[in-house]
Amino acid sequence: MRLQSVTLSSVTTSAPIPLDRSANPFSVGLVIEVTGTNTSKVQMTLDDVFDPTVTPIWFDHSTLSAVSATTSGNIAFNCTAVRLNVTAFTSGTATLKVLQGKQG
């Protein structure tokens, strides 16, 4: 998977970034880059984000929640998609960068 990124500059959630849940091993690198004053978190789902009849249930990443400074993390278990959720905003931007490991 090529590097995927999304940038937000208000209290909102991004569109889902789909992941290859069949990758073995499953590994995803995540970075939230923060400029200005805002707080965000990474959320994940196990639901099919491509099925319009499904409303995904999103759960917070265990270490990438309440992020107010640039930080990194990872996901080592299968999930179908991630998204960025900006929960507080005064200024600047929050950018989520996602890179999934290549099947080998």
DRENTI-818634 format. One record per residue (C-alpha): residue in three letters; x, y, z. Coordinates in Angstrom, 1 decimal. Example, Ala and Ser with C-alpha at 12.3 -4.5 7.8 and 13.67 -1.06 7.14 Angstrom:
DRENTI-818634
+-----+--------+--------+--------+
!  aa !      X !      Y !      Z !
+-----+--------+--------+--------+
! ala !   12.3 !   -4.5 !    7.8 !
! ser !   13.7 !   -1.1 !    7.1 !
+-----+--------+--------+--------+
END
This chain:
DRENTI-818634
+-----+--------+--------+--------+
!  aa !      X !      Y !      Z !
+-----+--------+--------+--------+
! met !    0.0 !    0.0 !    0.0 !
! arg !    1.2 !    3.5 !   -0.8 !
! leu !    1.4 !    6.1 !    1.9 !
! gln !   -2.1 !    7.4 !    2.5 !
! ser !   -2.8 !   10.7 !    4.4 !
! val !   -5.6 !   13.0 !    5.3 !
! thr !   -5.5 !   16.5 !    6.8 !
! leu !   -8.2 !   18.1 !    8.9 !
! ser !   -8.5 !   21.6 !   10.2 !
! ser !  -11.8 !   21.6 !   12.2 !
! val !  -13.7 !   19.3 !   14.6 !
! thr !  -14.7 !   16.5 !   12.3 !
! thr !  -13.8 !   13.0 !   11.2 !
! ser !  -12.1 !   12.0 !    8.0 !
! ala !  -13.3 !    9.5 !    5.4 !
! pro !  -12.1 !    6.0 !    6.1 !
! ile !   -8.7 !    4.8 !    4.9 !
! pro !   -9.2 !    1.2 !    3.9 !
! leu !   -6.6 !   -1.4 !    4.8 !
! asp !   -5.8 !   -4.9 !    3.4 !
! arg !   -7.2 !   -7.1 !    6.1 !
! ser !   -5.8 !  -10.2 !    4.4 !
! ala !   -2.2 !   -9.0 !    4.7 !
! asn !    0.0 !  -11.5 !    6.5 !
! pro !    1.6 !  -10.4 !    8.6 !
! phe !   -0.7 !   -7.5 !    9.3 !
! ser !    1.2 !   -4.3 !   10.2 !
! val !    0.3 !   -0.7 !    9.9 !
! gly !    2.4 !    2.4 !   10.8 !
! leu !    0.6 !    5.5 !   11.9 !
! val !    1.7 !    9.1 !   12.4 !
! ile !   -0.4 !   12.0 !   13.5 !
! glu !    1.3 !   15.3 !   12.7 !
! val !   -0.1 !   18.3 !   14.6 !
! thr !    0.4 !   22.0 !   13.9 !
! gly !   -1.3 !   24.7 !   16.0 !
! thr !   -3.6 !   23.8 !   18.8 !
! asn !   -5.9 !   20.9 !   18.3 !
! thr !   -6.5 !   17.4 !   19.7 !
! ser !   -7.2 !   14.3 !   17.6 !
! lys !   -7.3 !   10.5 !   17.7 !
! val !   -7.1 !    7.5 !   15.4 !
! gln !  -10.1 !    5.3 !   15.2 !
! met !  -10.3 !    1.8 !   13.7 !
! thr !  -13.2 !   -0.5 !   12.5 !
! leu !  -13.6 !   -4.2 !   11.8 !
! asp !  -16.7 !   -3.4 !    9.6 !
! asp !  -17.0 !   -3.3 !    5.9 !
! val !  -16.7 !    0.4 !    5.0 !
! phe !  -17.6 !   -0.3 !    1.4 !
! asp !  -21.0 !   -1.8 !    2.2 !
! pro !  -23.6 !    1.0 !    2.2 !
! thr !  -25.9 !   -1.2 !    4.4 !
! val !  -23.4 !   -1.3 !    7.2 !
! thr !  -22.8 !    1.5 !    9.7 !
! pro !  -19.3 !    1.0 !   10.9 !
! ile !  -18.6 !    0.9 !   14.6 !
! trp !  -15.4 !    2.8 !   15.3 !
! phe !  -13.2 !    2.3 !   18.3 !
! asp !  -10.3 !    4.4 !   19.5 !
! his !   -6.7 !    3.3 !   19.0 !
! ser !   -5.2 !    2.5 !   22.4 !
! thr !   -2.3 !    4.9 !   22.3 !
! leu !   -3.3 !    7.4 !   19.6 !
! ser !   -6.1 !    9.2 !   21.4 !
! ala !   -6.1 !   12.7 !   22.8 !
! val !   -3.1 !   13.5 !   20.6 !
! ser !   -2.0 !   17.2 !   20.7 !
! ala !    1.6 !   16.9 !   19.5 !
! thr !    3.1 !   14.9 !   16.6 !
! thr !    3.3 !   11.2 !   17.6 !
! ser !    3.4 !    7.7 !   16.0 !
! gly !    1.9 !    4.3 !   16.7 !
! asn !    1.0 !    1.1 !   15.0 !
! ile !   -1.6 !   -1.6 !   14.5 !
! ala !   -0.6 !   -5.2 !   14.7 !
! phe !   -4.0 !   -6.9 !   14.4 !
! asn !   -6.4 !   -7.0 !   11.5 !
! cys !   -8.9 !   -4.3 !   10.9 !
! thr !  -10.6 !   -3.0 !    7.8 !
! ala !  -10.0 !    0.8 !    8.0 !
! val !   -8.8 !    3.7 !   10.0 !
! arg !   -9.8 !    7.3 !   10.2 !
! leu !   -8.8 !   10.6 !   11.9 !
! asn !  -11.1 !   12.2 !   14.4 !
! val !  -10.4 !   15.8 !   15.5 !
! thr !  -12.1 !   16.3 !   18.8 !
! ala !  -11.0 !   19.8 !   19.7 !
! phe !   -9.7 !   22.6 !   17.5 !
! thr !   -8.4 !   26.1 !   17.9 !
! ser !   -5.9 !   26.4 !   15.1 !
! gly !   -3.6 !   24.6 !   12.7 !
! thr !   -4.0 !   21.1 !   11.2 !
! ala !   -4.0 !   17.4 !   12.1 !
! thr !   -2.6 !   15.0 !    9.5 !
! leu !   -2.9 !   11.3 !    9.7 !
! lys !   -0.3 !    9.3 !    7.7 !
! val !   -0.9 !    5.6 !    7.2 !
! leu !    1.5 !    3.0 !    5.7 !
! gln !    0.6 !   -0.7 !    5.6 !
! gly !    3.4 !   -3.3 !    5.4 !
! lys !    3.7 !   -5.2 !    2.2 !
! gln !    2.9 !   -8.9 !    2.1 !
! gly !    6.0 !  -10.9 !    1.7 !
+-----+--------+--------+--------+
END
